[in-house]
Structures are given as C-alpha cells and as structure tokens.
Amino acid sequence: MTEVKGFMDPHEVPTVPGTEGWEEMYSYYLLFSKDDPKRAEYESSRFWFRDNVHLPDPMYPLDPNLACDMNFSGIAAIANRAFSLPNFKSYDPRIVNGYVYVNSVEPEDPEEMQKRAEIFEPRINYIFQNWDKYYAGWTQECDSLLEEMRQLEFAELIEVEPESIMPELYKYYPVHKLYSEYLKLWDIMVRMSQQTKKALLPSYGADLVFIENMRNLFPGISDTAITQIAQGFESKLFRAVEELQKLAQSAFNLGVSGAILESKKWEEASTKLQETDGGRKWLEDFEAERYPWFEMSTGEGWQKDCVSWNENLDVPLGSLKNYLNALKEGKSITRPKEEVLRRRDEITEEYRSLIKNEEDAKAFDSLIGLTRMVASASEDHSIYQGSWFHNLYDRKLRQIGQLFVNQGILTDKEDVFLFNRQDLDCVVWELYTSWCRGVEPAAKYYWPKRIERRKEIMDRLREWIAPPALGIVPETIESPTTIVLFGITPELVNSWWEAGTVSEEETKELKGFSGSTGIVEGNARVCRSVSDIGTLQPGEIMVTPSTAPTWAPAFQIVGGCVTDMGGIFCHTAIVAREYGIPAVVGTGYATARIKTGDRISVNGDTGVVTILERAG
Amino acid sequence: MAVNYIDYILHFENVDKSSLPLVGGKNASLGEMIKAGIRVPTGFAVTTNAYLDFVTEAGLTERIMEVLCDVNPNDIKSLDQASSEVQALVNDAMMNVETERAIEEGYSFLCDRCGAEKLPVAVRSSATAEDLPTASFAGLQDTYLWVQGIEQVIKNVQKCWASLFTSRAISYRIRNGFTHEKVLISVGVQKMVNSRVAGVMFTINPTDGDPSKVVIEGNWGLGETVVGGTVNPDKFVVDKVVMETNEKTISAKHIKCVYDPDKGEVVNIDVEQDMQSKCCLDDREIKELAKIAKEIERHYGRAMDIEWAIDKDSSFPENVFIVQARPETVWSQRKKESVLGKKSGYQLLMEQAMKRIKIAG
C-alpha cells in the first residue's frame, strides 16, 4: 500500500483553547464540515493552502465577506463564467480557527478542458488585440465605481422628516435611505470585486507564459532576472511612492525637514508646519496630492486593520522621515527610473541576441511585447482594489458602525467588523424597523456580550501558529494564478511538508524562493504587521508573513527580508530588488520558526535562510 | 635562404590572428587577447620559420617523409615504430645557431621583465592546423610545465617539435586528410602562473548549449587536472547577462597538480583534507572570470573554450589570468533548433492555459 503524503486533515484541526464556539463567528458555508459525506470527502481529498499573502491575520467576522465571498467570486465570475479558462474555475475558501484556507477548483476532464479552450482562445485573443481600448475603458469603469461608492451616505437618523419632503412624499420614502444605501454598498462591492479581476487575469496570464518560456530558452535562469526583464514602471503603485518622495524632496528644499523629523505624530508635524511660510506651502502641496495617492493601504486592504495613509497619516509621516534622513546624509531617495528602465532594456536585448533560432526569436518578441503591454495592469489592479476600493468600503462600514454607536448597539464603531455579513444584514434591518417604529432595537442587548466574546476569541486566535497547508500534498501545481498570485509551487509545498516533520527547535534552515539576490547576515526582527516596522533597527533582517506597498520605509532600513508567502512577482521580491537587498520569499514557516533576535543568514541567490544562532 | 633571426621569435604583444601561419592558433589567440586587453601571462612564440629552417638545415625533411610514407595507419606497431624513429631524428638533430640565439634573447627578455633569473615557463605546442574551428587537434601535441633555464627551454622546444610526430598525431592527420608537410609547428614559451586555483570555462553551457551562461570548472593548483579530466572539479554556472551565479557544485577535490622543486617537475599530489570540500573560487573571482569570458567571446564573436589560472603571488584582480582560448567546437556547429517547438506567442499562451494542479492517486 503506498503511503499518501498529506498535511493534517482539515476536519481534524484542534480547537484553540479558550476559543470554543468560534464557528458561529463565520457564515456556515465557510466552515469545514462533516455534515454531508460528499462534502466531507471533497474537503479531505483536496490541497488547502493558507492564504498568507493577502490574509496573514485571523479574520474578523466581516472580513471574509470581502476577502472570500466577494473576492473569490469576482475571480471566478471573470475566469470561469466570462473567459472559461480551461484549467481553472475558482478558489474555494474555508475558515478554520479564524484563518483562511484555499483550494483551487479546476476542470479535470480533458474533454471539458478542450471545450473550454475553444471558448477561451478567441476571447483572450480579443482582449490582447484590443488592449489599449480595453484598458482605458477598464480604468474609466473603476473610477466610476469609486465615485458611486464615494456618494454613499450613511447619515444620522432623524426624529421627524423635514416639512420640505411633503410636496414629493408620493415618491419619498422615510428612513428607507438607510436600507437602500446598505443594499447599494453590497451591489457596488460585487461589481468592484469583479472589476479588478478583469485586468488581473490577462496580465497574470501574459506574465506566466513569458516566465515559462524564458525558462525553456535559458534553463536555470533566475527568477530575479526574469522579473527584471518583464517589469513595467508606469503603474500607479510607483506613482504613489514617487509622490511621497517628491513631497520629501520638497520639504527638504523648503527647509522644513526639522518640523517633520522632530515630530512623533502627524498632528504635531502639522502644527509645527503651520508656523512657517515654507511649512504652510508644503502643507498646501500635501493637500493637493493626498487624494487619490494617499489612499494607499497599509496592508493589501483585505482586512479591516489595513487603513489608508489618509486615515492614519502617521504612516506616511514615518516614510517621510526616512526619506528626509537619507537626504540629510546626501543620499538620493528616488529610484532612478530612467536608469532602471535603461538597464531593463539592455538586459532584454542581450537575452534576445542569444536566441539564434528565428521562430524562437519571434515568439520571444511576441511574449515580451505582451507582458510589457499588460505590465502595469497587475500593479494598478492592486492599487484600485487594495488601496482605493477597500479603503472606501472600510470607511463606509465605519460610518455604519458610527450609526450603531449612536443607537447604543456598539460602544466603538470599529466593532462593526465583529459582525459577519448575515449578522450585519440583520442589525441594519432591525435598525430600520425599530427606527420606523420608535422602539429600541433588540440588538442593543443581544449583541454587546457576544461582541466581547468574539474579541476574546480573536485575541486567542492571534496566538495560534496556523499551518501553511491542510489536506493532501498535490503532485504538481501548474495553474498560473495559484503560482503567481499565491506563490505556491510543488517544491515549496514539499518543503512545507518536510518542515512540518521537523520540530521548531530542530529547524536550522528554511527554503523558499530567491526574491532578490545577495547574501546577508543579521539579527532577525519578526514583523507581523506594518505597525511593527517602527521597531526595526538598521541592518536587521525583516521576517514577515508578506509585505504590501506601504511597507516601503522598512526596505530602506533593513539588510534583508524573509517572508512566509510569495512568489517571484510578490511585492517583497519586487521592492527588495529595487532597494538592492537580499530577499527570500515563500518559506512557509519563517514567522513561526524564526524569533526576533535570532541571528540568521539570508541567501537571496539560493533561496535558503539559515538560523545561525538562537536569541538569548 | 637566409632569414633574419628576428623572425624566429615573436613576442605575444606583436602577434594577432593574421600571424596564425607563423605562430599557430594558440599563440595567435594569446596575441589577440592581449590586444583586447585581456590579462595573459607574458611570453613569446618560436615561429614556424624556426621549425622550417631547423628541419631544412638539419636535412630532416626527406628522411622524415621516407619513414612516414611507409606507415600503415591501422597498424599500431607500424605507427609506434615510425613515431619513435621520427621523434628521435628531431630530438637528436642540432638546433641551428640563429634559432638558439633568438630563443635565448627571448627568454632573457622575459626573465628581466618578470624580475626572475630562471623564470619558470610553460612550453606549449601550437600547430598551424590545430585550432581550426571545424576540427579539434587539441591535446595531440605536448605541453611542458615549469621549465626553467635556457637549456631546458631549448630542449623542450625541440621536444615540442618532435611531438608533431607522436603516433596519435601521425594517425590523426592521416585519418583526417591533413598532409604531414603542411602541418607546421610553432612553440609558445609563456610565463607560468603559480596557480592557487585554475581550470577551464565555456562561454556557453556545454551540457545543453544554452548561450546565456558561462560555465566555469576549477580545482586547486595548476589547471592540468581540470583540462586533463583527472579530477572532478568545482562547477559554477553563471548567467552572463545579469552576472548571477545560478548553480554552484562543490566536488571533493582529492588531487592537485603542483610544481615540486625537489623533483624539479610538476606532480600530482593529495589535497589537504580540509581543502577538499572547500569551494575553490569566491564570488568576486567567479564574477571576474565570467566578465573576462564575456569579453573574450565578444572579441571573437563566437562561443569560446578558455583556460584560466589565478596566481598565488599577486592579488585580485590582477592575479586572474587567461592562459588559453580557442573556439568552442561542439555546439557552434549544430543547427540552431527551436527550443520552444516552433510555436508562436499565442500558441504558447494557449498551452499555458491548459496547465493545472495534478492531485496524486
């Protein structure tokens, strides 16, 4: 009998002590369950990987509504129902102990795949052949959705409607706006979730086929070499960072660096800046730039703790300080874009000149043309989705939360995220009915103690070290989106499986992908979220689940990076290369096995992290 | 005919590819590289004129042809017999005075330049038909290492001349249609690199013909163990476009070739225990070698097979030397087949869309 290699069965995951009853926090369809034998069999026989790239922390009850329901359905609607991708249908999510695990649902019957291929081919060709028009239209639609969302208003409930409604009472609905705005919120979100994927899928497809064929042409070519060739630089991501750098330079030139450097909080800095002409000028420039560029999320925006720069100006303040310090030392803070582009073109030309076969050279030209054409789509999708859409969504939810606070249902508007979607539907509905009637909503006494219990559970869940995978070990993984989006490859999965057989104390080495070349040794600092980056000391090595655009200031201080998740296009790899520091991504276990203060060596060439000496 | 003895030797600096008929492929190549700014150990070539005049004045030409026309190439005994006869003829003949004097002048010039009384040199054959890109005569004639003093130099030059007539060389020429008179020989006299580490490198991956790589092989001591294949060397595969080392294979290096002053010759000795599994090149040496390989390839406009050595007696990067470079002969002759299967960009895209996760069982 052959032994099937497997991770823990998803139904066997033990409950974390003190979190009994955690299941009721989440919608029933998100749980692993043995109720139905067919479903149980399906769950036990699949490969479930933890989504550490987008969702490193335990889920607030409302978070899966966005991250799982909206997001994965959005991907599926486009990939499965619009494009009929031959090798992929959707990602199917589950939550256990508060963490999200994902299984890839794919057509398995070759005939079905063939039928789908016949549908897919003309459709993807159409998109690539009409890309400019498609992309322009896409951007416009994104902006229009943002505007729709901005218009939503969850206003204070009023005692009596004003006299002015009487002439139009025949078509005016008192109190109704609360409910209709709420429904609109979800409607807009469903569309937004689909919208971003329309750019993402073509761009990932183009990138993946490019990578694969570069590896065929030049066996053993490194991931970093490939990304150096493929990368585009016109995206909004870089634009946002450029704006921040411009502001730093301008503060330096205006002589107001002091006001910024000496302040611990934004409020302080703002007050100091008001006191001088230069400072006031700078604040004017700042106001001009902050929308939309400072809608940057501090995380990927999937979880409610990822606020935008605009909502927490202390975050960009930190970046400004780093840039100003560099300027004081006479260093340049801008990534020299022209230089980077020139180098990119040089390298590309050199590889191309090595292709001696005519047909291969033509194929190379067409693939690189494609991948360059769609290059900014991937990063723009990230900005629209991660930063702008999600931040607006969060802000509207907080407005709802404020309403609940006003009605005595919650004590803190942040707690709105402790409702799951079904709970929220109920509470908003009850608020409507009870406000119409002039009675107290039952929610006022039903929810507070349940909210408190949920907070307790969340605290406990944060301490659990969630395994990187559950279920079976897959034989191969080739589907484009799983590899690029989540950074999962068979080698990585095998190394997780092997690491799982080694205890924490015995772990001497972790294997991942080469994210950025070079070798560095230093003290590790485990940063679970962006708020931890303030603790980083110069030259330390940052060990994190993954990173996101506003972790940029960290990259200027650290000597190297190690992440749990991520593939060759992940944020950490891209930015670490920009800053010229070694990075190993996708280790699976780094934040679990490495402790702050451990002395580690990071080899960005081989993708190996070695624990040289344990702290203390 | 009287020839000015200056034409008997030519210093490498004064040699380039047009000198091939006079100095042979190896030496012409060294001159080319010096012109291209590549670091090559200094030296000079004893020209084909010198060989020709020697063979003529010693009256050897007819006698050699006499022996060789009776040879049966398929009979080893016949080959060996002819070979030892001819080699004896060459070795025993007296070198003419002008040639001796030319070599003497060349050698003392080297000694002065390098500040050594009896400079150790490598005496290497360089036949004019040897390094043609379509045939590889490599290894058919001899090389003598760590030769010191003018008497030894002269003796070994003559031995190189004689090695034109080893059994292997005679048989190779017959089988490949090269006539004996047309193959002239030049001999290079080149300063020895006191190698800490040495080896070979190719400007394509010899395993699969991938043109984006430089593949370097190295071992402790002189490069002969790598060239001769007597040891499993360390291997480094470098992507020469982005200058990244993609692969590093450290082998157990048991033997190295070094000069033994007591024996007065080079010998193979055991490598110290702790050095056997130690990587023989550091990262900057690897990058420097890859950089030089790229320059050589660019200069020649084709894939190259290069011998290198890193000198113990000087410091990085001046201690990185190229000892030899010749055109690669295997992959450059093959037709450039499509790697991607003659598919267009869109075809490849569609193939990608068919790939998926496979669940075992």
Chai-1 contact restraints between the chains, C-beta under 6 A:
chainA,res_idxA,chainB,res_idxB,connection_type,confidence,min_distance_angstrom,max_distance_angstrom,comment,restraint_id
A,P86,B,A353,contact,1.0,0.0,6.0,A-B,restraint_1
A,P86,B,M354,contact,1.0,0.0,6.0,A-B,restraint_2
A,N87,B,A353,contact,1.0,0.0,6.0,A-B,restraint_3
A,N87,B,M354,contact,1.0,0.0,6.0,A-B,restraint_4
A,N87,B,K355,contact,1.0,0.0,6.0,A-B,restraint_5
A,N87,B,R356,contact,1.0,0.0,6.0,A-B,restraint_6
A,S104,B,I357,contact,1.0,0.0,6.0,A-B,restraint_7
A,E106,B,R356,contact,1.0,0.0,6.0,A-B,restraint_8
A,E121,B,M350,contact,1.0,0.0,6.0,A-B,restraint_9
A,L208,B,Q352,contact,1.0,0.0,6.0,A-B,restraint_10
A,V209,B,L348,contact,1.0,0.0,6.0,A-B,restraint_11
A,V209,B,L349,contact,1.0,0.0,6.0,A-B,restraint_12
A,V209,B,Q352,contact,1.0,0.0,6.0,A-B,restraint_13
A,N213,B,L340,contact,1.0,0.0,6.0,A-B,restraint_14
A,N213,B,L348,contact,1.0,0.0,6.0,A-B,restraint_15
A,N216,B,V339,contact,1.0,0.0,6.0,A-B,restraint_16
A,N216,B,L340,contact,1.0,0.0,6.0,A-B,restraint_17
A,L217,B,V339,contact,1.0,0.0,6.0,A-B,restraint_18
A,F218,B,D210,contact,1.0,0.0,6.0,A-B,restraint_19
A,F218,B,S212,contact,1.0,0.0,6.0,A-B,restraint_20
A,P219,B,D210,contact,1.0,0.0,6.0,A-B,restraint_21
A,G220,B,N246,contact,1.0,0.0,6.0,A-B,restraint_22
A,S222,B,E244,contact,1.0,0.0,6.0,A-B,restraint_23
A,S222,B,N246,contact,1.0,0.0,6.0,A-B,restraint_24
A,A225,B,V242,contact,1.0,0.0,6.0,A-B,restraint_25
A,I347,B,V241,contact,1.0,0.0,6.0,A-B,restraint_26
A,E350,B,V241,contact,1.0,0.0,6.0,A-B,restraint_27
A,Y351,B,V241,contact,1.0,0.0,6.0,A-B,restraint_28
A,L354,B,P211,contact,1.0,0.0,6.0,A-B,restraint_29
A,L354,B,S212,contact,1.0,0.0,6.0,A-B,restraint_30
A,K356,B,K336,contact,1.0,0.0,6.0,A-B,restraint_31
A,N357,B,K336,contact,1.0,0.0,6.0,A-B,restraint_32
A,N357,B,S338,contact,1.0,0.0,6.0,A-B,restraint_33
A,E359,B,S338,contact,1.0,0.0,6.0,A-B,restraint_34
A,E359,B,K342,contact,1.0,0.0,6.0,A-B,restraint_35
A,D360,B,S338,contact,1.0,0.0,6.0,A-B,restraint_36
A,D360,B,V339,contact,1.0,0.0,6.0,A-B,restraint_37
A,D360,B,L340,contact,1.0,0.0,6.0,A-B,restraint_38
A,A363,B,L340,contact,1.0,0.0,6.0,A-B,restraint_39
A,A363,B,S344,contact,1.0,0.0,6.0,A-B,restraint_40
A,A363,B,G345,contact,1.0,0.0,6.0,A-B,restraint_41
A,S366,B,G345,contact,1.0,0.0,6.0,A-B,restraint_42
A,L367,B,G345,contact,1.0,0.0,6.0,A-B,restraint_43
A,P474,B,I357,contact,1.0,0.0,6.0,A-B,restraint_44
A,P474,B,I359,contact,1.0,0.0,6.0,A-B,restraint_45
A,E475,B,K358,contact,1.0,0.0,6.0,A-B,restraint_46
A,E475,B,A360,contact,1.0,0.0,6.0,A-B,restraint_47
A,T476,B,K358,contact,1.0,0.0,6.0,A-B,restraint_48
A,I477,B,I357,contact,1.0,0.0,6.0,A-B,restraint_49
A,E478,B,K355,contact,1.0,0.0,6.0,A-B,restraint_50
A,E478,B,R356,contact,1.0,0.0,6.0,A-B,restraint_51
A,S479,B,R356,contact,1.0,0.0,6.0,A-B,restraint_52
A,S479,B,I357,contact,1.0,0.0,6.0,A-B,restraint_53
A,T517,B,E244,contact,1.0,0.0,6.0,A-B,restraint_54
